[in-house]
Amino acid sequence: MLSVIVITKNEAQHIGRCLASVAWADEIIVLDSGSSDETVAICRQFTNKVFITDWPGFGPQKQRALDKARGDWVLSIDADEEIGPALKAEILQAMQQNEVQGFEIPRLSSYCGKPIKHGGWWPDYVLRLFRRDVGRFSSEVVHERIEVKGVIGRLKNPLWHEAFVDPAEVLHKINAYSSLGAEKMFNHGKRASLGKAIGKGLWTFIRTYFVQAAILDGAEGLMLAISNAEGSYYKYLKLRELCRKTANK
């Protein structure tokens, strides 16, 4: 038995395609943290296991979803991801293996409509399929990970990820994730200055565009390198602000 778990908030533009791609699963569990669009209504077209909750952070929220799962195997998928027919077949075959407890899946992400093959985005292996009794999510509020006890294998067919639909979504995610990243670093005792924020942003651009060859992805590769640099810059800038506020208390 396979349980699919998804967390959502205002994902109406993505969630229908996501859930349609996993409609073959034995169980679909959705945890929504207060959507103001049609996300919940769309989800209820695919499953009766839709729960409305508060927002404790990515790791704790995904663990809540996992706690509700009843399948022997769990597939964790994000609202902006989709499972194609080839990956579906590979997942069903992988679940028949007894010696492996989890599987990483290569993720192919798009930036403003274009699949990105460089810039550190491909192959982006993510652990998403695992036996329920040996897996759990870490407690980080952002960049959480699945911790699985046992042997980890790899699948070949990609998970499709519509990372950024348009520049407006890019800006929204840069703002949201830089805030969460700054909070995470602050809680781990990290500190930052304006110079460090500038340096981190500059290096992120150089690494993405030249070292990781996003230059080969054309205009979207350049756009990706710039937005990665902005995300890094603002994360450290926000960390600097958190430190300043704490020092002034």
Rosetta blueprint (number, residue, H / E / L):
1 M L
2 L E
3 S E
4 V E
5 I E
6 V E
7 I E
8 T E
9 K L
10 N L
11 E L
12 A L
13 Q L
14 H L
15 I H
16 G H
17 R H
18 C H
19 L H
20 A H
21 S L
22 V L
23 A L
24 W L
25 A L
26 D L
27 E E
28 I E
29 I E
30 V E
31 L E
32 D E
33 S L
34 G L
35 S L
36 S L
37 D L
38 E L
39 T H
40 V H
41 A H
42 I H
43 C H
44 R L
45 Q L
46 F L
47 T L
48 N L
49 K L
50 V E
51 F E
52 I E
53 T L
54 D L
55 W L
56 P L
57 G L
58 F H
59 G H
60 P H
61 Q H
62 K H
63 Q H
64 R H
65 A H
66 L H
67 D H
68 K H
69 A L
70 R L
71 G L
72 D L
73 W E
74 V E
75 L E
76 S E
77 I L
78 D L
79 A L
80 D L
81 E E
82 E E
83 I L
84 G L
85 P H
86 A H
87 L H
88 K H
89 A H
90 E H
91 I H
92 L H
93 Q H
94 A H
95 M L
96 Q L
97 Q L
98 N L
99 E L
100 V L
101 Q L
102 G E
103 F E
104 E E
105 I E
106 P E
107 R E
108 L E
109 S E
110 S E
111 Y E
112 C L
113 G L
114 K E
115 P E
116 I L
117 K L
118 H L
119 G L
120 G L
121 W L
122 W L
123 P L
124 D E
125 Y E
126 V E
127 L E
128 R E
129 L E
130 F E
131 R E
132 R H
133 D H
134 V H
135 G E
136 R E
137 F E
138 S L
139 S L
140 E L
141 V L
142 V L
143 H L
144 E L
145 R L
146 I E
147 E E
148 V E
149 K L
150 G L
151 V L
152 I E
153 G E
154 R E
155 L L
156 K L
157 N L
158 P L
159 L E
160 W E
161 H E
162 E E
163 A E
164 F E
165 V L
166 D L
167 P H
168 A H
169 E H
170 V H
171 L H
172 H H
173 K H
174 I H
175 N H
176 A H
177 Y H
178 S H
179 S H
180 L H
181 G H
182 A H
183 E H
184 K H
185 M H
186 F H
187 N H
188 H L
189 G L
190 K L
191 R L
192 A L
193 S L
194 L H
195 G H
196 K H
197 A H
198 I H
199 G H
200 K H
201 G H
202 L H
203 W H
204 T H
205 F H
206 I H
207 R H
208 T H
209 Y H
210 F H
211 V H
212 Q L
213 A L
214 A H
215 I H
216 L H
217 D H
218 G H
219 A H
220 E H
221 G H
222 L H
223 M H
224 L H
225 A H
226 I H
227 S H
228 N H
229 A H
230 E H
231 G H
232 S H
233 Y H
234 Y H
235 K H
236 Y H
237 L H
238 K H
239 L H
240 R H
241 E H
242 L H
243 C H
244 R H
245 K H
246 T H
247 A H
248 N L
249 K L
